[in-house]
Structure formats: structure tokens, C-alpha cells
């Protein structure tokens, strides 16, 4: 718990309060494209997972690459623990393409 407090105070936490109407959890993403210093195209995708309920959310974020991707990437699986009424930003791997929330079994 002490380390979590340090992360929150250092500004590394990526959660913010949600003030909208209640409902099921949502996934929304933002993608940025830019040219790096070597002239190569770079992509960064941030996925926003919102727990709109008044109960904590425990779920698995399962991301897979595009079906026609040239590189073989196994995809990303993360366990999320979101407090009630919170939005959390997750920085995705550039190869992740399709993401869904799965229940924790």
C-alpha cells in the first residue's frame, strides 16, 4: 500500500474519476501517429477503460493483433482492478489491435 501511495503522489497513476451516468464498463481508445527522429512512422495507442458502476470491477483486458499482421505477436493480457466510478488509461503495445474485457474466473 505504501508503494501505491508513492505512485499516486509521483503522478504515475493513470486513473481519474468518472462522473457520467451508471452503466456497463466501456472501452475507448486514442491513437497518435508521428514521425520519429529517424523518419519512421510511430504509433501510440491509449485505451481508456471506464468502470461506470458503483461496485469495483475485476476483469481481464485481452488484446490481440490484427488478423492480417505480418509480425506474430501473442497479444497482451492484463488483469485490471478498477475502483467504482473510475477511468483508467492503459498504454497498449503497438501490435495490439482488438481488445475486450473478460470476466475473472
C-alpha positions in Angstrom: 0.0 0.0 0.0 2.9 2.3 0.7 4.2 1.9 -2.8 0.8 2.6 -4.3 0.7 5.9 -2.4 4.1 6.8 -3.8 3.0 6.1 -7.3 -0.1 8.2 -6.9 1.9 11.1 -5.4 4.6 10.8 -8.2 2.0 11.3 -10.9 2.4 7.8 -12.5 -1.1 6.7 -11.8 -3.4 6.8 -14.8 -6.8 6.9 -13.1 -9.3 9.7 -13.0 -12.9 9.9 -11.5 -15.9 9.2 -13.7 -18.9 11.4 -13.3 -21.3 10.2 -16.0 -24.3 8.0 -15.8 -24.0 4.5 -14.5 -23.9 1.5 -16.8 -21.7 -1.3 -18.1 -17.9 -0.9 -18.4 -16.7 0.8 -21.6 -13.5 0.7 -23.7 -12.4 3.7 -25.8 -9.1 4.4 -27.4 -7.0 7.2 -28.7 -4.2 6.7 -31.3 -1.4 9.1 -32.1 0.8 8.8 -35.2 4.1 10.7 -35.7 7.4 10.6 -37.4 10.4 9.9 -35.1 13.8 11.4 -35.4 14.8 8.8 -38.0 11.8 9.5 -40.2 10.0 6.3 -39.2 6.2 6.3 -38.6 5.4 5.6 -34.9 2.1 4.8 -33.3 0.9 5.0 -29.7 -2.5 3.8 -28.6 -4.0 4.5 -25.2 -7.1 2.5 -24.2 -9.5 4.1 -21.6 -11.3 1.5 -19.5 -14.2 3.1 -17.6 -15.9 1.4 -14.6 -19.3 3.2 -14.6 -20.7 1.0 -11.8 -20.8 1.7 -8.1 -19.0 -1.7 -7.4 -15.3 -2.4 -8.0 -14.5 -4.1 -11.4 -12.1 -7.0 -11.7 -11.6 -8.0 -15.3 -9.1 -9.3 -17.8 -8.1 -7.0 -20.6 -7.4 -9.3 -23.6 -5.8 -7.7 -26.7 -5.0 -9.5 -29.9 -3.1 -8.4 -33.0 -4.7 -7.6 -36.4 -5.6 -10.9 -38.1 -3.5 -9.9 -41.2 -0.5 -8.7 -39.2 2.9 -9.6 -40.6 4.6 -10.0 -37.2 3.5 -12.8 -35.0 2.5 -11.2 -31.7 0.8 -13.3 -28.9 -1.2 -10.3 -27.7 -1.5 -8.7 -24.3 -3.5 -10.0 -21.3 -3.7 -7.8 -18.2 -5.7 -8.1 -15.0 -7.5 -4.9 -14.1 -8.8 -3.9 -10.7 -10.8 -0.7 -11.1 -12.4 1.1 -8.1 -16.0 2.2 -8.5 -16.6 5.1 -10.9 -13.1 5.4 -12.3 -11.5 5.6 -15.7 -8.1 4.0 -16.2 -5.7 4.7 -19.1 -3.7 1.7 -20.4 -0.9 2.2 -22.9 -1.1 -0.7 -25.4 1.7 -2.4 -27.3 1.8 -1.2 -30.9 0.9 -4.7 -32.2 -2.3 -4.9 -30.2 -5.4 -4.2 -32.3 -8.6 -5.7 -30.9 -9.3 -5.5 -27.1 -12.1 -6.9 -25.0 -12.9 -7.2 -21.3 -13.3 -10.7 -20.0 -14.6 -11.7 -16.6 -12.2 -13.0 -14.0 -12.9 -16.7 -13.4 
